[in-house]
Amino acid sequence: MKCRHCNNSLEHVFADLGTSPPSNSYLREDQLNKPELFYPLRVKVCESCWLVQAEDFTNREEFFSNDYAYFSSFSTTWLLHAKEYVEKMAARFELGKDSFVVEVASNDGYLLQYVKNLSIPCLGIEPTKSTADAATIKGVPTLQDFFGVKLAESLVRENKKADLTAANNVLAHVPDINDFISGFSILLKDNGVSTFEFPHLLQLAEHTQFDTIYHEHYSYLSLIAVQKIFLANGLEVFDVEEIPTHGGSLRVFAQKKNVGKHSISDRVRKLLEEEKRLGIDTISFYNGFQNKINDAKNRMLEFLIQANRNNSKVIGYGAAAKGNTFINYAGIRTDLVSFVVDKNPHKQNKFLPGSRIPIYSEQMIKEKKPEFVVIFPWNLKTEISSQLSYIREWGGKFVVAIPELEVF
């Protein structure tokens, strides 16, 4: 395999999670008697540019199909994050009715609805029909397409250069990262700003967040790697913020190389120094992660097996990609987790890929009164445990597996 940024040969395996189906390929009942496609899930490290990346076994359309079931607006925490982002960016970069904001991977309009509320012209770019349609219903102008150089050039010809572009939790999702970043350097006005949010590789490694590895995530990103990739494709990082979303993410601010007006923040230098101090640009940083993965898996399995022996009912909350990675790698089935609950009606009455654990509405928790609720999207454990606090009435407890097994 060659590095998808610098074309260097990849030798070092960072994580090997066996095989699994795409994490958002939920099954209907009529599909249960049919086979599923499983792909290897292996992540390697480029020892030249330090981009950590999954091996590529199929095209992106397999993962981001028209019935893609991830809708951002079902998390109140994420909606609040989006609203605060819009208010902060509008103030910092003086955005108004004469500005133009573009969000790439705009999903169901969760963020641009707040841009629209400020009367700032905007456009969402979203490749999946299900979410693009949901955004359109909200009144958010949305173009259903994948983003890259070709689309950016088309928008520029239509006089749609951007003052601000947002790309939240999508940089990891693109197979051709060079084409993707080059698109932003084309789409931006000379004094425009691009922001990107993505889970920080440092947090993934230090807190054993291996369940954020799935086929839709082609890349796992450090600031060291991002800076190299951006510079090679016409963008310059001028600021960075460490934010708590998804277990610890970076918000990177970039401008067009050589023409941008923003001076480089000291926060960029400090974080690069911190990553180098911890060895992200050395292969030793990546050694031993597989052992940490297996320890986390085994602790959870031991808990579930003991609960099963005690005749305790265990169910899951959140039919999330994180959970599907964990469930499929650990080999968890309905004998250990009898069903999963999710707020998203597009997932309800379907089945998790691979494990085929059924997905129900929250009402099922109240009916079955389980002793334990495993919160698979552990990054939302505060929101979810508050939402489901009523399980305390019958002595129910919550469980998370990452970064450590916790029963509370």
Secondary structure, DSSP 8 states (H G I E B T S, - for coil): -B-TTT--B--EEEEEEEEE--TT--B-GGGTTS----EEEEEEE-TTT--EEE---S-HHHHS-TT----GGG-HHHHHHHHHHHHHHHHHTT--TT--EEEES-TTSTTHHHHHHTT--EEEE-S-HHHHHHHHHTT--EE-S--SHHHHHHHHHTT--EEEEEEES-GGG-S-HHHHHHHHHHHEEEEEEEEEEEEBHHHHHHTT-GGG--TT--EEB-HHHHHHHHHHTTEEEEEEEEE-GGGSEEEEEEEETTT------HHHHHHHHHHHHHTTTSGGGGTTHHHHHHHHHHHHHHHHHHHHHTT--EEEE---HHHHHHHHHHT--TTTS--EE-S-TTTTTSB-TTT--BEE-THHHHHH--SEEEESSGGGHHHHHHHTGGGGGGT-EEEE-SSS-EE-
